[in-house]
Amino acid sequence: MDKAIAIAEKATATGDVPVGALVINKDGIVVGSGSNEREVKNDPTAHAEIVALRNAASRLQNSRLDGCTLIVTLEPCAMCAGAIAQARISHLIFGAWDKKAGAVGSVWDVIRDPRALYKMDVTSGVREAECAKLLSDFFEKQR
């Protein structure tokens, strides 16, 4: 989570919401990372999770990231949760809960829905307060 937080902190320089994500393989090696790039790229799909998944898939030359873990500072939204499932991530770890748009337990639970075609392990609330503070500090400055 240290690396994901460091990635998130860098996103504020571009005016993007500070969310950081990284994909690690079964050996613990980082194979993809990303921060929110929505503002800098004018791309509504450029969430940190999507950027990290794209980087990992490109590096591994495989759209299926079986055996990989995604670590992200904020609970994924519905779009990202769907992409995480499609990538076949084996383990999702996230920090802060997103009580407005979270799709891994807060508002919805796309990942663990009994109808979901793919199952993965989920660990939530890792360094939750620290991850949430990144966001609250960012939005406080926006006001």
VENHU-V294961 format. One record per residue. N is the residue number from 1. RES is the residue in one letter. PSI is psi in degrees with one decimal (999 if undefined). Layout:
# VENHU-V294961
n=N res=RES psi=PSI
n=N res=RES psi=PSI
This chain:
# VENHU-V294961
n=1 res=M psi=-26.9
n=2 res=D psi=-46.2
n=3 res=K psi=-39.8
n=4 res=A psi=-40.0
n=5 res=I psi=-42.8
n=6 res=A psi=-40.0
n=7 res=I psi=-42.6
n=8 res=A psi=-42.1
n=9 res=E psi=-33.7
n=10 res=K psi=-24.7
n=11 res=A psi=-27.4
n=12 res=T psi=-24.8
n=13 res=A psi=-25.8
n=14 res=T psi=0.2
n=15 res=G psi=4.4
n=16 res=D psi=153.6
n=17 res=V psi=131.7
n=18 res=P psi=87.5
n=19 res=V psi=133.2
n=20 res=G psi=146.6
n=21 res=A psi=151.2
n=22 res=L psi=150.4
n=23 res=V psi=128.7
n=24 res=I psi=145.3
n=25 res=N psi=-179.1
n=26 res=K psi=-18.5
n=27 res=D psi=2.6
n=28 res=G psi=13.3
n=29 res=I psi=132.0
n=30 res=V psi=122.3
n=31 res=V psi=-5.5
n=32 res=G psi=147.4
n=33 res=S psi=163.9
n=34 res=G psi=157.1
n=35 res=S psi=171.0
n=36 res=N psi=132.8
n=37 res=E psi=22.1
n=38 res=R psi=-47.1
n=39 res=E psi=-44.9
n=40 res=V psi=-29.8
n=41 res=K psi=-1.6
n=42 res=N psi=46.1
n=43 res=D psi=110.2
n=44 res=P psi=-15.6
n=45 res=T psi=-0.9
n=46 res=A psi=54.9
n=47 res=H psi=157.0
n=48 res=A psi=-42.3
n=49 res=E psi=-43.7
n=50 res=I psi=-43.9
n=51 res=V psi=-45.1
n=52 res=A psi=-42.2
n=53 res=L psi=-42.7
n=54 res=R psi=-43.0
n=55 res=N psi=-44.0
n=56 res=A psi=-44.9
n=57 res=A psi=-39.4
n=58 res=S psi=-45.3
n=59 res=R psi=-40.7
n=60 res=L psi=-6.2
n=61 res=Q psi=44.3
n=62 res=N psi=130.7
n=63 res=S psi=-16.1
n=64 res=R psi=121.9
n=65 res=L psi=43.6
n=66 res=D psi=138.4
n=67 res=G psi=-5.9
n=68 res=C psi=157.2
n=69 res=T psi=136.2
n=70 res=L psi=125.7
n=71 res=I psi=125.7
n=72 res=V psi=147.2
n=73 res=T psi=-16.8
n=74 res=L psi=143.4
n=75 res=E psi=128.1
n=76 res=P psi=148.6
n=77 res=C psi=179.4
n=78 res=A psi=-42.2
n=79 res=M psi=-48.2
n=80 res=C psi=-38.5
n=81 res=A psi=-40.8
n=82 res=G psi=-42.7
n=83 res=A psi=-38.4
n=84 res=I psi=-43.4
n=85 res=A psi=-43.3
n=86 res=Q psi=-30.7
n=87 res=A psi=-9.4
n=88 res=R psi=36.1
n=89 res=I psi=139.5
n=90 res=S psi=-30.8
n=91 res=H psi=129.5
n=92 res=L psi=129.3
n=93 res=I psi=127.6
n=94 res=F psi=160.2
n=95 res=G psi=-90.2
n=96 res=A psi=147.0
n=97 res=W psi=147.7
n=98 res=D psi=95.3
n=99 res=K psi=-6.7
n=100 res=K psi=-37.4
n=101 res=A psi=12.2
n=102 res=G psi=138.9
n=103 res=A psi=27.2
n=104 res=V psi=37.0
n=105 res=G psi=-27.8
n=106 res=S psi=-69.2
n=107 res=V psi=-46.6
n=108 res=W psi=173.5
n=109 res=D psi=73.8
n=110 res=V psi=-40.1
n=111 res=I psi=-42.6
n=112 res=R psi=13.3
n=113 res=D psi=133.9
n=114 res=P psi=-21.1
n=115 res=R psi=-6.6
n=116 res=A psi=140.3
n=117 res=L psi=-21.3
n=118 res=Y psi=135.5
n=119 res=K psi=143.8
n=120 res=M psi=161.3
n=121 res=D psi=144.1
n=122 res=V psi=131.6
n=123 res=T psi=121.1
n=124 res=S psi=160.3
n=125 res=G psi=19.8
n=126 res=V psi=116.9
n=127 res=R psi=42.2
n=128 res=E psi=-49.2
n=129 res=A psi=-41.6
n=130 res=E psi=-41.8
n=131 res=C psi=-40.8
n=132 res=A psi=-36.2
n=133 res=K psi=-37.0
n=134 res=L psi=-44.6
n=135 res=L psi=-46.5
n=136 res=S psi=-38.0
n=137 res=D psi=-42.8
n=138 res=F psi=-49.5
n=139 res=F psi=-29.0
n=140 res=E psi=-39.6
n=141 res=K psi=-25.5
n=142 res=Q psi=-25.3
n=143 res=R psi=999
